[in-house]
Amino acid sequence: MKVKALIAVLFIGIILFWAVEDMPAFGDPDAPATQYTGQLYVDAVLPDIGIDNIVTAILASYRGFDTLGEVVVIFTAGISVALLLRRGGRL
């Protein structure tokens, strides 16, 4: 059983190292992800949202649901830990 797991890990590791070669360098201004996204936000923020501060507009409007989801997950984890600790000590 351990041999199958080792083969699977080695196979996935080789694929990951092979895929890394196709990634752009860190901070590369010519990377495909940075070619149009930044200028798209700069051009669309004021007409779409009406907020002059681009960072605030992106975090509050474009990424609002994502941020809300992260807060809900962290809140749920905190409540779960508090309930587990309470259950172990007082009952």
Distance bins in CASP14 RR format, pairs under 12 A and 6 or more apart:
PFRMAT RR
TARGET T0000
AUTHOR 0000-0000-0000
RMODE 2
METHOD distances of the structure
MODEL  1
1 7 0 0 0 0 0 1 0 0 0 0 0
1 8 0 0 0 0 0 1 0 0 0 0 0
2 8 0 0 0 0 0 1 0 0 0 0 0
2 9 0 0 0 0 0 1 0 0 0 0 0
3 9 0 0 0 0 0 1 0 0 0 0 0
3 10 0 0 0 0 0 1 0 0 0 0 0
4 10 0 0 0 0 0 1 0 0 0 0 0
4 11 0 0 0 0 0 1 0 0 0 0 0
5 11 0 0 0 0 0 1 0 0 0 0 0
5 12 0 0 0 0 0 1 0 0 0 0 0
6 12 0 0 0 0 0 1 0 0 0 0 0
6 13 0 0 0 0 0 1 0 0 0 0 0
7 13 0 0 0 0 0 1 0 0 0 0 0
7 14 0 0 0 0 0 1 0 0 0 0 0
8 14 0 0 0 0 0 1 0 0 0 0 0
8 15 0 0 0 0 0 1 0 0 0 0 0
9 15 0 0 0 0 0 1 0 0 0 0 0
9 16 0 0 0 0 0 1 0 0 0 0 0
10 16 0 0 0 0 0 1 0 0 0 0 0
10 17 0 0 0 0 0 1 0 0 0 0 0
11 17 0 0 0 0 0 1 0 0 0 0 0
11 18 0 0 0 0 0 1 0 0 0 0 0
12 18 0 0 0 0 0 1 0 0 0 0 0
12 19 0 0 0 0 0 1 0 0 0 0 0
13 19 0 0 0 0 1 0 0 0 0 0 0
13 20 0 0 0 0 1 0 0 0 0 0 0
14 20 0 0 0 0 0 1 0 0 0 0 0
14 21 0 0 0 0 0 1 0 0 0 0 0
15 21 0 0 0 0 0 1 0 0 0 0 0
15 22 0 0 0 0 0 1 0 0 0 0 0
16 22 0 0 0 0 0 1 0 0 0 0 0
16 23 0 0 0 0 0 1 0 0 0 0 0
17 23 0 0 0 0 0 1 0 0 0 0 0
20 26 0 0 0 0 0 1 0 0 0 0 0
22 31 0 0 0 0 0 1 0 0 0 0 0
22 32 0 0 0 0 0 1 0 0 0 0 0
23 31 0 0 0 0 1 0 0 0 0 0 0
23 32 0 0 0 0 0 1 0 0 0 0 0
23 33 0 0 0 0 0 1 0 0 0 0 0
24 30 1 0 0 1 0 0 0 0 0 0 0
24 31 1 1 0 0 0 0 0 0 0 0 0
24 32 1 0 0 1 0 0 0 0 0 0 0
24 33 1 0 0 1 0 0 0 0 0 0 0
24 34 0 0 0 0 1 0 0 0 0 0 0
24 35 0 0 0 0 0 1 0 0 0 0 0
25 31 1 0 0 1 0 0 0 0 0 0 0
25 34 0 0 0 0 0 1 0 0 0 0 0
26 33 0 0 0 0 0 1 0 0 0 0 0
26 34 0 0 0 0 0 1 0 0 0 0 0
27 33 0 0 0 0 0 1 0 0 0 0 0
27 34 1 0 0 1 0 0 0 0 0 0 0
28 34 1 0 0 1 0 0 0 0 0 0 0
28 35 0 0 0 0 0 1 0 0 0 0 0
29 35 0 0 0 0 1 0 0 0 0 0 0
29 38 0 0 0 0 0 1 0 0 0 0 0
31 37 0 0 0 0 0 1 0 0 0 0 0
31 38 0 0 0 0 0 1 0 0 0 0 0
33 40 0 0 0 0 0 1 0 0 0 0 0
34 40 0 0 0 0 0 1 0 0 0 0 0
34 41 0 0 0 0 0 1 0 0 0 0 0
36 42 0 0 0 0 0 1 0 0 0 0 0
36 43 0 0 0 0 0 1 0 0 0 0 0
36 44 0 0 0 0 0 1 0 0 0 0 0
37 43 0 0 0 0 0 1 0 0 0 0 0
37 44 0 0 0 0 0 1 0 0 0 0 0
37 58 0 0 0 0 0 1 0 0 0 0 0
37 62 0 0 0 0 0 1 0 0 0 0 0
38 44 0 0 0 0 1 0 0 0 0 0 0
38 45 0 0 0 0 0 1 0 0 0 0 0
38 54 0 0 0 0 1 0 0 0 0 0 0
38 55 0 0 0 0 0 1 0 0 0 0 0
38 58 0 0 0 0 1 0 0 0 0 0 0
38 62 0 0 0 0 0 1 0 0 0 0 0
39 45 0 0 0 0 0 1 0 0 0 0 0
39 54 0 0 0 0 0 1 0 0 0 0 0
40 47 0 0 0 0 0 1 0 0 0 0 0
40 48 0 0 0 0 0 1 0 0 0 0 0
40 54 0 0 0 0 0 1 0 0 0 0 0
40 58 0 0 0 0 0 1 0 0 0 0 0
40 62 0 0 0 0 0 1 0 0 0 0 0
41 47 0 0 0 0 0 1 0 0 0 0 0
41 48 0 0 0 0 1 0 0 0 0 0 0
41 49 0 0 0 0 0 1 0 0 0 0 0
41 51 0 0 0 0 0 1 0 0 0 0 0
41 53 0 0 0 0 0 1 0 0 0 0 0
41 54 1 0 0 1 0 0 0 0 0 0 0
41 55 0 0 0 0 1 0 0 0 0 0 0
41 56 0 0 0 0 0 1 0 0 0 0 0
41 57 0 0 0 0 1 0 0 0 0 0 0
41 58 1 0 0 1 0 0 0 0 0 0 0
41 59 0 0 0 0 0 1 0 0 0 0 0
41 61 0 0 0 0 0 1 0 0 0 0 0
41 62 1 0 0 1 0 0 0 0 0 0 0
41 63 0 0 0 0 0 1 0 0 0 0 0
42 48 0 0 0 0 0 1 0 0 0 0 0
42 52 0 0 0 0 0 1 0 0 0 0 0
42 54 1 0 0 1 0 0 0 0 0 0 0
42 55 0 0 0 0 0 1 0 0 0 0 0
42 57 0 0 0 0 0 1 0 0 0 0 0
42 58 0 0 0 0 0 1 0 0 0 0 0
43 54 0 0 0 0 0 1 0 0 0 0 0
44 50 0 0 0 0 0 1 0 0 0 0 0
44 51 0 0 0 0 0 1 0 0 0 0 0
44 54 0 0 0 0 1 0 0 0 0 0 0
44 57 0 0 0 0 1 0 0 0 0 0 0
44 58 0 0 0 0 0 1 0 0 0 0 0
44 61 0 0 0 0 0 1 0 0 0 0 0
44 62 0 0 0 0 1 0 0 0 0 0 0
45 51 1 0 0 1 0 0 0 0 0 0 0
45 52 0 0 0 0 1 0 0 0 0 0 0
45 53 0 0 0 0 1 0 0 0 0 0 0
45 54 1 0 1 0 0 0 0 0 0 0 0
45 55 0 0 0 0 1 0 0 0 0 0 0
45 56 0 0 0 0 1 0 0 0 0 0 0
45 57 1 0 1 0 0 0 0 0 0 0 0
45 58 1 0 0 1 0 0 0 0 0 0 0
45 59 0 0 0 0 0 1 0 0 0 0 0
45 60 0 0 0 0 0 1 0 0 0 0 0
45 61 0 0 0 0 1 0 0 0 0 0 0
45 62 0 0 0 0 1 0 0 0 0 0 0
46 52 1 0 0 1 0 0 0 0 0 0 0
46 53 0 0 0 0 0 1 0 0 0 0 0
46 54 0 0 0 0 1 0 0 0 0 0 0
46 57 0 0 0 0 1 0 0 0 0 0 0
46 61 0 0 0 0 0 1 0 0 0 0 0
47 57 0 0 0 0 0 1 0 0 0 0 0
48 54 0 0 0 0 0 1 0 0 0 0 0
48 57 1 0 0 1 0 0 0 0 0 0 0
48 58 0 0 0 0 0 1 0 0 0 0 0
48 60 0 0 0 0 0 1 0 0 0 0 0
48 61 1 0 0 1 0 0 0 0 0 0 0
48 62 0 0 0 0 1 0 0 0 0 0 0
49 55 0 0 0 0 0 1 0 0 0 0 0
49 56 0 0 0 0 1 0 0 0 0 0 0
49 57 1 0 1 0 0 0 0 0 0 0 0
49 58 0 0 0 0 1 0 0 0 0 0 0
49 59 0 0 0 0 0 1 0 0 0 0 0
49 60 0 0 0 0 1 0 0 0 0 0 0
49 61 1 0 1 0 0 0 0 0 0 0 0
49 62 0 0 0 0 1 0 0 0 0 0 0
49 63 0 0 0 0 0 1 0 0 0 0 0
49 64 0 0 0 0 0 1 0 0 0 0 0
50 56 0 0 0 0 0 1 0 0 0 0 0
50 57 1 0 0 1 0 0 0 0 0 0 0
50 60 0 0 0 0 0 1 0 0 0 0 0
50 61 0 0 0 0 1 0 0 0 0 0 0
51 57 1 0 1 0 0 0 0 0 0 0 0
51 58 0 0 0 0 1 0 0 0 0 0 0
51 59 0 0 0 0 0 1 0 0 0 0 0
51 60 1 0 0 1 0 0 0 0 0 0 0
51 61 1 0 0 1 0 0 0 0 0 0 0
51 62 0 0 0 0 0 1 0 0 0 0 0
53 59 0 0 0 0 1 0 0 0 0 0 0
53 60 0 0 0 0 1 0 0 0 0 0 0
53 61 0 0 0 0 0 1 0 0 0 0 0
54 60 0 0 0 0 0 1 0 0 0 0 0
54 61 0 0 0 0 0 1 0 0 0 0 0
54 62 0 0 0 0 0 1 0 0 0 0 0
55 61 0 0 0 0 0 1 0 0 0 0 0
55 62 0 0 0 0 0 1 0 0 0 0 0
55 63 0 0 0 0 0 1 0 0 0 0 0
56 62 0 0 0 0 0 1 0 0 0 0 0
56 63 0 0 0 0 0 1 0 0 0 0 0
56 64 0 0 0 0 0 1 0 0 0 0 0
57 63 0 0 0 0 1 0 0 0 0 0 0
57 64 0 0 0 0 0 1 0 0 0 0 0
58 64 0 0 0 0 1 0 0 0 0 0 0
58 66 0 0 0 0 0 1 0 0 0 0 0
58 67 0 0 0 0 0 1 0 0 0 0 0
59 65 0 0 0 0 0 1 0 0 0 0 0
59 66 0 0 0 0 1 0 0 0 0 0 0
59 67 1 0 0 1 0 0 0 0 0 0 0
59 68 0 0 0 0 0 1 0 0 0 0 0
59 70 0 0 0 0 0 1 0 0 0 0 0
60 66 0 0 0 0 0 1 0 0 0 0 0
60 67 0 0 0 0 1 0 0 0 0 0 0
60 68 0 0 0 0 0 1 0 0 0 0 0
61 67 0 0 0 0 0 1 0 0 0 0 0
61 68 0 0 0 0 0 1 0 0 0 0 0
63 69 0 0 0 0 0 1 0 0 0 0 0
63 70 0 0 0 0 1 0 0 0 0 0 0
63 71 0 0 0 0 0 1 0 0 0 0 0
64 70 0 0 0 0 1 0 0 0 0 0 0
64 71 0 0 0 0 1 0 0 0 0 0 0
64 72 0 0 0 0 0 1 0 0 0 0 0
65 71 0 0 0 0 0 1 0 0 0 0 0
65 72 0 0 0 0 0 1 0 0 0 0 0
66 72 0 0 0 0 0 1 0 0 0 0 0
66 73 0 0 0 0 0 1 0 0 0 0 0
67 73 0 0 0 0 0 1 0 0 0 0 0
67 74 0 0 0 0 0 1 0 0 0 0 0
68 74 0 0 0 0 0 1 0 0 0 0 0
68 75 0 0 0 0 0 1 0 0 0 0 0
69 75 0 0 0 0 1 0 0 0 0 0 0
69 76 0 0 0 0 1 0 0 0 0 0 0
70 76 0 0 0 0 0 1 0 0 0 0 0
70 77 0 0 0 0 0 1 0 0 0 0 0
71 77 0 0 0 0 0 1 0 0 0 0 0
71 78 0 0 0 0 0 1 0 0 0 0 0
72 78 0 0 0 0 0 1 0 0 0 0 0
72 79 0 0 0 0 0 1 0 0 0 0 0
73 79 0 0 0 0 0 1 0 0 0 0 0
73 80 0 0 0 0 0 1 0 0 0 0 0
74 80 0 0 0 0 0 1 0 0 0 0 0
74 81 0 0 0 0 0 1 0 0 0 0 0
75 81 0 0 0 0 0 1 0 0 0 0 0
75 82 0 0 0 0 0 1 0 0 0 0 0
76 82 0 0 0 0 0 1 0 0 0 0 0
76 83 0 0 0 0 0 1 0 0 0 0 0
77 83 0 0 0 0 0 1 0 0 0 0 0
77 84 0 0 0 0 0 1 0 0 0 0 0
78 84 0 0 0 0 1 0 0 0 0 0 0
78 85 0 0 0 0 1 0 0 0 0 0 0
78 86 0 0 0 0 0 1 0 0 0 0 0
79 85 0 0 0 0 0 1 0 0 0 0 0
79 86 0 0 0 0 0 1 0 0 0 0 0
80 86 0 0 0 0 0 1 0 0 0 0 0
80 87 0 0 0 0 0 1 0 0 0 0 0
81 87 0 0 0 0 0 1 0 0 0 0 0
81 88 0 0 0 0 0 1 0 0 0 0 0
82 88 0 0 0 0 0 1 0 0 0 0 0
82 89 0 0 0 0 0 1 0 0 0 0 0
82 90 0 0 0 0 0 1 0 0 0 0 0
83 89 0 0 0 0 0 1 0 0 0 0 0
83 90 0 0 0 0 0 1 0 0 0 0 0
83 91 0 0 0 0 0 1 0 0 0 0 0
84 90 0 0 0 0 0 1 0 0 0 0 0
84 91 0 0 0 0 0 1 0 0 0 0 0
85 91 0 0 0 0 0 1 0 0 0 0 0
END
